């Protein structure tokens, strides 16, 4: 474990009270609760940025394809609502028009 460093922060009294209640409930120190909150926030931001980058790359890739190409390259799942939403099998379409006809006939939940 790395050596801890003291810092001074200003937070609303209600947030400090909530942190103190959580620390007492968990049997941890206030510092641990605040440090853990910061670690989780930083990890969440890092993951969000990575996902945003990944989504942007995928979007650029998708925009280079026609709608028909995107349908051909994707699997559309058929869901059985009676079985609790379990995916029965993947479904593929040869053309975009087939996909649209399937959707209009109530496919994939209507």
Secondary structure by P-SEA (a helix, b strand, c coil): ccbbbbbbbbbcaaaaaaaaaaaaaacccaaaaaaaaaaaaaaaaaaaaaaaaaaaaaaaaaaaccaaaaaaabbbbbbcccccccccbbbbbccaaaaaaaaaaccccc
